[in-house]
Amino acid sequence: MLVRNTGGCVCGVFLLFSVGLSDARAGQWYTGSLVSPSGAKNHAGDAGIEPYFSYSQPVGTFASNGTGHPLHPRQQTFSNSTMWKYGILDDLSIQAHTVISYGWKHGAGHAHGPKFGDFPVDMIWRFMRANPKRYIPDLNLFAGVIFPTGDYSRLGASQDGFGTGAYVFRMALTEQSTYTLPGGHELRLRVWSWFRHALNSARLRDVTSYGTSEGFVGRGSPGMSGQVGFSLEYALNQKWVLAADVARDWSNGSRLKGRYASGQTVNKTGSASTDWQVAPAIEYNWNARWGVIAGSSVYYAGHNTGIKVSPQFAINTVF
């Protein structure tokens, strides 16, 4: 998913739906934690759809030395995002992600209507199936491309820019394993690592998502980025589950090169950034097919990035 770096807080309300079979076959019921990615579908023909809505409101920024500072004015964004997943084979799935956003900021105006963001498409290969009795985890490899479908150049306003203009390769390795603890409580562990790298630079003109203004001509590309993290889901019983994610995001600065009509030249790389987030949540599952999760992601440390708090609510249904 392409996420605009607003340098602030995200306050989100997420509505998720899944179509297909996931952990519905297991004895323990889960909805999944808030941040961790899920692996390939269990069987060919399984399908999943996860639409959600989010509202982004920043509260401050982390400076280069990690200290927090207030932020004014604050970028605000409302987004609708949908994950589409289909099982091609028992251990091979395809996943796509659509995002439609609308942004506004005091002094910078509003977007000219809802804007379609960049479009990631991934193949997911489960190369090892879990065997809890032998402590063998479920391992998945993601590989795909983010297609530059979002507006990024010759924008009517800076708020219209939700794309990078570049094709971005991305890949991830994910692990999932389950354990039975004393008292019959189930514990599910997920560990993952994402990596993204631009495959080309984008031609830029005038107002762009890279922060340029009228009269600019040049090229730009997003920097390498990624995320590593782990999640734990502890079952109080078959219906109630406590979940928590811990993740670190990192990003190299975007590259920008060109000149303005006035003759001013630009040749710079933006500052690299990092952040740490924790996302506690609680899950309740009515049965193997219906569940709800509520919690919040809190970005509690970082450098050159936003201070964020992201309350989230999700309903998960499986068919």
C-alpha positions as CSV (number, residue, x, y, z in Angstrom):
1,M,0.0,0.0,0.0
2,L,1.2,3.5,-0.8
3,V,1.0,5.6,2.3
4,R,1.5,9.3,2.1
5,N,4.1,10.5,4.6
6,T,2.1,13.1,6.4
7,G,4.4,13.5,9.3
8,G,1.6,13.2,11.8
9,C,-1.0,11.1,13.6
10,V,-3.3,8.7,11.9
11,C,-6.8,8.2,13.5
12,G,-8.4,5.3,11.5
13,V,-11.6,3.3,11.5
14,F,-11.0,0.1,9.6
15,L,-13.8,-2.1,8.2
16,L,-12.5,-5.5,6.9
17,F,-14.3,-8.3,5.2
18,S,-12.7,-11.6,4.0
19,V,-14.2,-14.0,1.5
20,G,-12.7,-17.5,1.4
21,L,-11.1,-19.8,4.0
22,S,-8.3,-18.8,6.3
23,D,-8.0,-19.9,9.9
24,A,-11.7,-21.0,9.9
25,R,-10.5,-24.6,9.7
26,A,-8.5,-24.3,12.9
27,G,-9.8,-25.0,16.4
28,Q,-8.9,-21.5,17.6
29,W,-10.6,-18.5,16.1
30,Y,-8.7,-15.5,15.0
31,T,-9.4,-12.2,13.2
32,G,-5.7,-11.4,12.7
33,S,-3.6,-8.6,14.4
34,L,-3.8,-5.0,13.2
35,V,-0.4,-4.7,11.4
36,S,0.9,-8.1,10.4
37,P,0.4,-9.4,6.8
38,S,-1.3,-12.7,6.2
39,G,0.1,-15.4,4.0
40,A,-1.3,-17.2,1.0
41,K,-4.7,-18.7,0.9
42,N,-5.0,-22.3,2.1
43,H,-6.6,-23.7,-1.0
44,A,-7.0,-22.9,-4.7
45,G,-10.2,-21.0,-5.3
46,D,-10.2,-19.3,-1.9
47,A,-10.8,-15.5,-2.2
48,G,-10.5,-12.6,0.2
49,I,-11.8,-9.0,0.1
50,E,-10.8,-6.5,2.8
51,P,-12.2,-3.0,2.4
52,Y,-11.5,-0.4,5.2
53,F,-11.7,3.3,5.8
54,S,-9.2,5.5,7.7
55,Y,-8.9,9.1,8.8
56,S,-5.4,10.6,9.2
57,Q,-4.8,13.4,11.7
58,P,-1.2,14.3,12.7
59,V,-0.2,15.5,16.2
60,G,3.5,16.2,15.8
61,T,6.8,15.2,14.3
62,F,10.0,13.4,15.4
63,A,13.1,15.5,14.6
64,S,16.4,14.0,13.3
65,N,17.6,13.5,16.9
66,G,14.3,11.7,17.9
67,T,12.8,14.5,19.9
68,G,9.1,15.3,19.4
69,H,7.7,18.6,18.3
70,P,4.2,20.0,17.6
71,L,3.1,20.3,14.0
72,H,1.0,23.1,12.5
73,P,-0.7,23.1,10.1
74,R,-1.7,19.4,10.0
75,Q,-2.2,17.3,6.9
76,Q,-5.5,15.4,7.0
77,T,-6.5,12.5,4.8
78,F,-9.5,10.3,4.5
79,S,-9.0,7.0,2.6
80,N,-10.8,3.9,1.5
81,S,-8.6,0.9,0.9
82,T,-9.5,-2.6,-0.3
83,M,-7.3,-5.7,-0.3
84,W,-8.1,-8.3,-2.9
85,K,-6.7,-11.8,-2.6
86,Y,-7.3,-15.1,-4.5
87,G,-5.8,-18.6,-4.2
88,I,-4.5,-19.7,-7.6
89,L,-3.1,-22.9,-6.2
90,D,-3.1,-24.4,-2.7
91,D,0.1,-22.6,-1.9
92,L,0.1,-19.7,-4.4
93,S,-2.1,-16.6,-4.2
94,I,-2.3,-13.2,-5.9
95,Q,-3.0,-10.1,-4.0
96,A,-3.9,-6.5,-5.1
97,H,-4.6,-3.4,-3.1
98,T,-6.7,-0.4,-4.2
99,V,-6.6,2.9,-2.4
100,I,-8.8,6.0,-2.9
101,S,-8.0,9.1,-0.8
102,Y,-9.0,12.7,-0.2
103,G,-6.7,15.1,1.5
104,W,-6.8,18.7,2.9
105,K,-4.5,21.0,4.9
106,H,-4.9,24.5,6.3
107,G,-3.3,26.9,3.9
108,A,-2.8,24.2,1.2
109,G,-6.4,23.7,0.1
110,H,-8.3,20.5,-0.6
111,A,-7.9,17.7,-3.2
112,H,-10.0,18.0,-6.3
113,G,-12.2,15.1,-5.4
114,P,-11.2,11.5,-4.3
115,K,-7.9,10.4,-5.8
116,F,-6.8,6.9,-6.8
117,G,-3.4,5.9,-5.3
118,D,-0.6,3.7,-6.6
119,F,-1.6,0.0,-7.1
120,P,0.4,-2.8,-5.6
121,V,0.1,-6.4,-7.0
122,D,1.9,-9.3,-5.3
123,M,2.3,-13.0,-5.8
124,I,2.4,-14.9,-2.5
125,W,4.1,-18.3,-2.4
126,R,3.8,-20.5,0.7
127,F,7.0,-22.6,0.5
128,M,6.6,-24.3,3.8
129,R,3.3,-25.4,5.5
130,A,3.0,-25.3,9.2
131,N,3.2,-28.4,11.4
132,P,2.6,-27.3,15.0
133,K,3.3,-30.8,16.4
134,R,6.8,-30.6,14.9
135,Y,7.2,-26.8,15.6
136,I,7.5,-26.2,11.8
137,P,6.2,-22.6,10.9
138,D,4.2,-21.5,7.9
139,L,6.6,-19.5,5.6
140,N,5.5,-17.2,2.8
141,L,7.4,-15.2,0.2
142,F,5.8,-12.1,-1.3
143,A,7.0,-10.5,-4.5
144,G,5.3,-7.9,-6.6
145,V,5.2,-4.4,-8.1
146,I,3.5,-1.2,-7.1
147,F,2.1,0.3,-10.3
148,P,2.2,4.2,-10.6
149,T,-1.6,4.8,-11.0
150,G,-1.8,7.7,-8.6
151,D,-1.5,11.4,-9.6
152,Y,1.9,12.8,-9.0
153,S,2.8,15.4,-11.7
154,R,1.1,18.6,-13.1
155,L,-1.2,18.6,-10.1
156,G,-4.1,21.0,-9.8
157,A,-3.1,21.3,-6.1
158,S,-0.5,19.8,-3.9
159,Q,-3.3,17.9,-2.2
160,D,-4.0,15.9,-5.4
161,G,-0.7,14.0,-5.2
162,F,-1.1,10.4,-3.9
163,G,1.3,8.7,-6.3
164,T,5.1,8.5,-6.9
165,G,5.1,8.1,-10.7
166,A,7.6,5.2,-10.3
167,Y,7.3,1.4,-10.6
168,V,8.3,0.0,-7.2
169,F,9.4,-3.6,-6.7
170,R,8.6,-5.0,-3.3
171,M,9.0,-8.3,-1.5
172,A,8.5,-9.7,1.9
173,L,9.2,-12.8,3.9
174,T,6.6,-13.8,6.5
175,E,6.4,-16.5,9.2
176,Q,3.5,-17.8,11.2
177,S,3.5,-20.4,13.9
178,T,1.1,-21.5,16.7
179,Y,1.8,-22.9,20.1
180,T,-0.3,-24.4,22.9
181,L,0.5,-22.9,26.3
182,P,-0.3,-24.3,29.7
183,G,-4.0,-24.2,30.4
184,G,-4.8,-24.9,26.7
185,H,-4.3,-21.3,25.6
186,E,-3.2,-20.9,22.0
187,L,-0.5,-18.4,21.0
188,R,0.0,-17.3,17.4
189,L,3.3,-15.7,16.4
190,R,3.9,-13.8,13.1
191,V,7.2,-12.3,12.0
192,W,7.7,-10.4,8.8
193,S,10.0,-8.2,6.8
194,W,9.1,-5.9,3.8
195,F,11.5,-4.3,1.3
196,R,10.7,-1.8,-1.5
197,H,12.9,-0.3,-4.2
198,A,12.0,2.0,-7.1
199,L,12.6,0.5,-10.6
200,N,12.7,3.9,-12.4
201,S,12.4,7.6,-11.9
202,A,9.3,9.7,-12.8
203,R,9.2,12.7,-15.1
204,L,8.0,15.6,-13.1
205,R,6.6,19.0,-14.1
206,D,5.1,21.9,-12.2
207,V,3.3,21.0,-8.9
208,T,4.1,17.4,-8.0
209,S,3.9,15.0,-5.0
210,Y,7.6,15.6,-4.5
211,G,6.9,19.1,-3.2
212,T,7.8,21.1,-6.3
213,S,5.8,24.1,-7.6
214,E,4.9,25.8,-10.9
215,G,7.8,26.0,-13.4
216,F,9.6,22.9,-12.3
217,V,10.9,20.3,-14.8
218,G,12.9,17.3,-13.8
219,R,12.8,13.8,-12.4
220,G,12.2,12.1,-9.0
221,S,12.0,8.7,-7.4
222,P,11.1,7.4,-4.0
223,G,13.8,6.1,-1.7
224,M,14.2,2.5,-0.6
225,S,11.9,1.6,2.3
226,G,10.8,-1.3,4.4
227,Q,9.3,-2.7,7.6
228,V,10.2,-5.4,10.0
229,G,7.9,-6.6,12.8
230,F,6.3,-9.3,14.9
231,S,2.9,-9.9,16.3
232,L,1.5,-12.1,19.1
233,E,-2.1,-13.3,19.5
234,Y,-2.9,-14.9,22.8
235,A,-6.2,-16.8,23.1
236,L,-8.0,-16.2,26.4
237,N,-10.5,-18.8,25.1
238,Q,-11.8,-19.8,21.7
239,K,-13.6,-16.5,21.2
240,W,-11.5,-13.9,23.0
241,V,-7.9,-13.1,21.8
242,L,-5.4,-10.5,22.9
243,A,-3.2,-9.2,20.1
244,A,-0.2,-6.9,19.8
245,D,2.2,-5.9,17.0
246,V,5.6,-4.3,17.3
247,A,7.1,-2.9,14.0
248,R,9.9,-0.7,12.8
249,D,9.5,1.3,9.5
250,W,12.4,2.8,7.7
251,S,12.7,4.9,4.5
252,N,15.5,6.5,2.6
253,G,14.8,10.0,1.3
254,S,13.2,10.6,-2.1
255,R,15.6,11.7,-5.0
256,L,14.7,14.9,-6.8
257,K,16.7,16.5,-9.7
258,G,15.6,19.3,-12.1
259,R,15.3,23.0,-12.5
260,Y,12.7,25.8,-12.4
261,A,11.9,28.3,-15.2
262,S,13.7,30.9,-13.1
263,G,17.0,29.0,-13.6
264,Q,17.2,27.6,-10.1
265,T,18.5,24.1,-10.1
266,V,17.5,21.3,-7.7
267,N,19.6,18.2,-7.0
268,K,18.8,16.7,-3.6
269,T,17.9,13.6,-1.6
270,G,15.4,13.8,1.2
271,S,16.2,12.9,4.8
272,A,16.0,9.2,5.8
273,S,13.4,8.4,8.4
274,T,12.5,5.6,10.8
275,D,9.7,5.0,13.3
276,W,8.7,2.4,15.9
277,Q,5.1,1.4,16.4
278,V,3.2,-0.8,18.8
279,A,-0.4,-1.9,18.2
280,P,-2.3,-3.6,21.0
281,A,-5.8,-4.9,20.3
282,I,-8.5,-7.3,21.4
283,E,-10.3,-9.7,19.2
284,Y,-13.7,-11.3,19.7
285,N,-15.0,-14.1,17.4
286,W,-18.6,-15.1,17.4
287,N,-17.6,-18.3,15.5
288,A,-15.1,-19.5,13.0
289,R,-16.4,-17.2,10.3
290,W,-17.2,-13.9,12.2
291,G,-15.0,-11.8,14.4
292,V,-14.2,-8.3,15.4
293,I,-11.0,-6.6,16.5
294,A,-10.4,-3.2,18.1
295,G,-7.1,-1.5,19.1
296,S,-4.7,1.3,18.2
297,S,-1.3,1.7,16.5
298,V,1.0,4.1,18.5
299,Y,4.1,5.5,16.8
300,Y,6.2,6.0,19.9
301,A,9.7,6.8,18.6
302,G,11.4,7.7,15.4
303,H,13.5,10.1,13.3
304,N,12.4,12.6,10.6
305,T,8.8,11.2,10.7
306,G,5.4,11.8,12.2
307,I,4.0,11.3,15.7
308,K,1.0,9.1,15.1
309,V,-1.8,7.4,17.0
310,S,-4.1,5.2,15.0
311,P,-7.2,3.8,16.6
312,Q,-8.7,1.0,14.5
313,F,-11.8,-1.2,14.5
314,A,-12.4,-4.1,12.2
315,I,-15.0,-6.7,11.4
316,N,-13.8,-9.9,9.8
317,T,-16.1,-12.4,8.0
318,V,-15.0,-15.6,6.3
319,F,-16.9,-17.6,3.7
